Amino acid sequence: MAKGSRRKFSPQFKAEVVQLVVQNERQIIDVARELQINAGTLGHWVAKYRMENPEPVKDLSPADQVRLVELEEEVRRLLN
């Protein structure tokens, strides 16, 4: 590849590659190496996807809710 030339990737290709990382929980570096893509570029695509598609906030279990209340009370106690 000539110095200064850049490869162009279609939006469909980018979406499919990002899904390899997000849905299959694969490492960016591994997918990038396998597809001969710069890991930084793929990392940027994944970060953009995650910013545009945040994961839903999971509800706390009853035990976690109780623990959260306990920790909040302890923080208030320590700050006073």
Stockholm file with secondary structure:
# STOCKHOLM 1.0

chainA/1-80         MAKGSRRKFSPQFKAEVVQLVVQNERQIIDVARELQINAGTLGHWVAKYRMENPEPVKDLSPADQVRLVELEEEVRRLLN
#=GR chainA/1-80 SS CCTTCCCCCCHHHHHHHHHHHHTTTCCHHHHHHHHTCCHHHHHHHHHHHHHHSCCCCCCCCHHHHHHHHHHHHHHHHHHC
#=GC SS_cons        CCTTCCCCCCHHHHHHHHHHHHTTTCCHHHHHHHHTCCHHHHHHHHHHHHHHSCCCCCCCCHHHHHHHHHHHHHHHHHHC
//
